[in-house]
Amino acid sequence: MLLTQLLAEHPEAAADIVRHTPLWVAGVLAGLTVLGLSATRTRVVHLNRLLLMPLVMGALALWGVQSAFDASGRLTELLALWAACYAAMLAIGTRLSPPAGAAYELATRSFRLPGSWVPLGLILAVFLMKYGIGVQLALEPSLARDAGFAFAVTALYGLLSGVFAARSLCVLKLARAAAPQLSAA
């Protein structure tokens, strides 16, 4: 039985699922929520932090694929699918403009970014996806060998990871635009 079907037919099962969730998961959720909420306000982000977020979220997604589907016998195919979905989102990102109001500060290698709720939404989407898939696989371990489930989950992980990278790529355009100005000076 799928998790959504279980919760639709037995909403009281949600309390049991949460009760059996390790406490550290709540800590991870709290930390990720704070991180996402920090992005809702205008802030200055150093180049390293801008690059760190997509790397961490991509690594978490790859871990999600590996931990869920390693025993499926399809891991190579799934990793290729993840990479293709990730690359597709990056290709879209090359066509997008930086957010309105964003600016690059060359002296500090930092970006001034306007507040946005999008990072919080993306962070929570990845977390809830990982959590929901973990619960689903705990309830029905044989699902890890279901090709349709594995490919759908992997594609979503790749797309979400790619969105994080594409957003950073858009902001990085500001630094590239500042580089010719530096050499002309």
C-alpha positions in Angstrom: 0.0 0.0 0.0 1.4 3.4 -1.0 2.0 5.9 1.8 -0.4 8.4 0.4 -3.1 5.7 0.2 -2.4 4.6 3.8 -2.6 8.2 5.1 -5.8 8.9 3.1 -7.5 5.8 4.5 -6.0 5.9 8.0 -4.9 9.5 8.8 -4.1 8.3 12.4 -1.2 6.4 10.9 0.7 9.7 10.5 1.1 9.9 14.3 2.6 6.4 14.4 5.0 7.2 11.6 6.2 10.3 13.3 6.5 8.6 16.6 8.7 5.9 15.1 11.0 8.5 13.4 14.4 8.9 15.0 14.8 12.1 16.9 17.8 13.2 14.8 15.5 13.6 11.8 13.6 16.4 13.6 17.0 18.1 14.2 17.8 17.9 10.5 14.4 19.3 9.6 14.8 22.1 12.1 18.3 23.0 10.7 17.1 22.9 7.1 14.1 25.0 8.0 16.3 27.7 9.7 18.6 27.6 6.6 15.6 28.0 4.3 14.0 30.8 6.4 17.3 32.7 6.3 16.9 32.9 2.6 13.6 34.7 2.9 15.4 38.0 3.8 17.8 40.0 1.8 21.3 38.7 2.7 24.9 38.7 1.6 26.2 35.3 0.6 29.9 34.5 0.0 30.8 32.7 -3.2 31.7 29.5 -1.2 28.2 29.4 0.5 26.5 30.0 -2.9 28.3 26.9 -4.3 27.9 24.8 -1.1 24.1 24.6 -1.2 23.7 22.9 -4.6 26.6 20.6 -3.8 25.1 19.5 -0.4 21.6 19.1 -1.8 23.0 17.2 -4.8 24.9 14.9 -2.5 21.8 14.3 -0.4 19.8 13.4 -3.4 22.5 11.0 -4.7 22.6 9.5 -1.2 18.8 9.1 -1.4 19.1 7.3 -4.7 22.0 5.1 -3.5 20.5 4.2 -0.1 17.0 3.4 -1.6 17.9 1.6 -4.7 21.5 0.2 -4.3 20.1 -3.4 -4.1 17.8 -2.9 -7.1 20.5 -3.9 -9.6 19.7 -0.7 -11.5 22.0 1.8 -9.7 24.1 2.6 -12.8 21.0 3.4 -14.8 19.5 5.4 -12.0 22.6 7.5 -11.5 22.6 8.2 -15.3 19.0 9.3 -15.1 19.8 11.5 -12.1 22.6 13.1 -14.0 20.4 13.6 -17.1 17.7 15.3 -15.1 20.3 17.4 -13.2 21.9 18.5 -16.5 18.5 19.3 -18.0 17.8 21.7 -15.1 21.3 23.2 -15.5 20.6 23.8 -19.2 17.4 25.7 -18.3 19.4 27.6 -15.7 21.8 28.9 -18.3 18.9 30.7 -20.0 17.6 32.4 -16.8 18.5 35.8 -15.5 19.8 36.5 -12.0 17.0 37.5 -9.5 16.0 41.1 -9.7 17.9 43.1 -7.1 20.8 40.6 -6.9 24.3 42.1 -7.1 27.9 40.9 -6.9 30.4 42.5 -4.6 33.8 41.9 -6.2 35.9 43.0 -3.2 34.4 40.4 -0.9 33.4 37.8 -3.6 29.9 37.9 -2.2 26.5 38.2 -3.6 23.7 40.4 -2.2 20.5 38.3 -2.8 17.0 39.4 -2.4 14.8 37.4 0.0 12.9 34.5 -1.5 10.7 31.7 -0.3 11.8 29.4 -3.1 14.9 28.0 -1.3 12.8 27.1 1.7 10.3 25.4 -0.6 13.0 23.5 -2.4 14.8 22.4 0.8 11.5 21.2 2.3 10.6 19.4 -0.9 13.9 17.4 -0.9 13.6 16.7 2.9 9.9 15.6 2.7 10.7 13.5 -0.4 13.6 11.7 1.3 11.5 11.2 4.5 8.4 10.0 2.6 10.4 7.6 0.4 12.2 6.3 3.5 8.9 5.7 5.2 7.4 4.1 2.1 10.4 1.7 1.7 10.2 0.8 5.4 6.5 -0.1 5.0 7.1 -1.9 1.7 10.7 -2.8 1.1 10.0 -4.7 -2.1 9.2 -1.3 -3.7 12.9 -0.6 -3.9 13.0 -3.2 -6.7 10.1 -1.6 -8.6 11.6 0.0 -11.7 8.8 2.6 -12.1 9.1 3.7 -8.5 12.9 3.8 -8.7 13.0 5.8 -11.9 10.3 8.3 -10.8 12.0 9.0 -7.5 15.4 9.3 -9.1 14.1 11.7 -11.8 12.6 13.9 -9.1 15.8 13.9 -7.1 17.8 14.9 -10.2 15.4 17.6 -11.1 15.3 19.1 -7.6 19.1 18.9 -7.4 19.3 20.6 -10.7 17.1 23.4 -9.6 19.4 24.2 -6.8 22.4 24.2 -9.1 20.5 26.2 -11.8 19.6 28.9 -9.2 23.2 29.2 -8.2 24.3 29.3 -11.8 22.0 32.2 -12.5 23.5 34.2 -9.6 27.1 33.3 -10.7 26.3 35.2 -13.9 26.7 38.4 -11.9 30.3 37.5 -11.0 31.1 36.7 -14.6 29.7 40.0 -15.7 31.9 41.8 -13.2 35.1 40.0 -14.3 35.4 42.0 -17.6 34.9 45.2 -15.7 37.9 44.3 -13.5 40.2 43.6 -16.3 39.2 46.8 -18.1 40.0 48.9 -15.1 
